[in-house]
Amino acid sequence: MIAYLKKLFNKEQDECSTLPENEKSSFFLKVDNHTLGVLISDKGEWLFKYTDEFKKLQDQYKTIVGFPDLNKEYHSELLWPFFQIRIPGLKQPAIKEIIAKENINEKNEAALLKRFGRKSISNPYELLPA
């Protein structure tokens, strides 16, 4: 039974989604009504950067794991783990049902992040579509 549950909730490599080349999306990373950062998808690449608001509040909040430099723009073709964990395992029956009902492309990371990424049990940040 435990093996079945692990398989159901685990994200396997062949299940991984990608960012389509033509996808353009923006998200705000917020906590306590402050916008800490911006996540952008464009032309098959992800970009993350901190906001000027966060830079002014840096004594109140820590930087996010994987993004230590406040002034750097981070670029990647792969969605960083900090954001990836917000997308649930796609084999879960309830998730499959939502994907089918809402006609979400399960291979499109940005679409999955828009639908499922707002909250995470692993951190207090909210990810809101711009």
N, C-alpha and C positions, 0 to 999 in steps of 0.2 A: 504494500500500500504506500509506503514512504517513497519507494522508487517511482511509483506512478505519479505521486504528487510532485516530486522533484522534476520529473519529465514534463509535467503539465505547466509548471510555473517557470521553468528554466528557459532561457533564451539560447537556443543552439545557433551555431554558426550559419547553418543553411537557412535559418529563419531571419537573418539580419536584413534590415531594410537599407536602402540607400537614398541619397538625395538626387532627384532627377535634375539634369542639366538645366531645364527650363523653369525650375522651381525658384520662386523668389518669395521669401517670407521674413517677417521680423517679429521678434519677441522681446518683451521687457522682463528682466529679472528683478523682482521686487521683494522687499521685506519691510515690515513696519511702515507701510505707506511711502517708502523711499525706493526709487528706481536705482538699483545698483549697477546694472549692466544691460547691454543690448546684445542679443543673439540674432544674427542675420544669415539667411541662406540665399545664395545667389550663384548662378552658373555652376552648380555642382560643388560649391564650396561653402563651408561654414566660417563665420567670423564672429568672434566675441570680443567685446571691449567694455571697460568700465565707463560709467557716466561721470560727468563733472560733479554731479551731486554726490556720488559715492566718494570721490576724491576729497571732497570737503568733510565727509563724515568718517574718514578712514580711522580716526581714533575711537569710533564707536563700534565699528564692525571689522572683522578680519577679512582678508582677501580669500577668495574661493580656492580650494585645493585645485591645483593644475593651472591656475591663473595668478601667479605671484606678482607680476609687474603691473602696476596701476596705469602706466602710460603706454603699454604695448597693445597692439591689435593682434589677436591670435587668429590664425587661419589654419583650416584643416579640411581635408576631403572627408574625414570621418567625424561623426558627431562624438564629442568628448563624453567620457563616462558620467561626468556630473549631470549631463542632460540626458544621456542614453537611459539611465536608470528610471527615468520618468515614463518610458514606454513599457507597458506591461508585456508579459509573455503572450504571444499571439495565439498560442494553442489553447488558452483558457476558454472554455465554452462561452462564458459571459462576454469575453472580449471578441470572440469570433462572431457572436450574435450582433454586437454593436457595430462591428466593421461591416457586416453584411447589410444590416438595417440602414446604416448611414452611408453606405456605398463609399467607404474609405479605401483607398488603395493601400493595402498592407505592406507594400514595398516602398512606400513614400515616407521617409522619416519625418519630413516637415509636416505632412498631413497627420501622422500619428502623434507627433508632438503637440500639434494644435488641439487634437481631440483629448489626449490623455495626459498631457504634460503639465497641467496647471499646478498640481500639488504632488508632493512626494513624501512618503513617510520617513525618508532618510534625512530630510533637512527642512528648515522652516521657510524656504524661499518659494515664491509663487512665480510661475512663468506664464506670462499673459501675451497672447497675440497682439501685435501692435495695431 
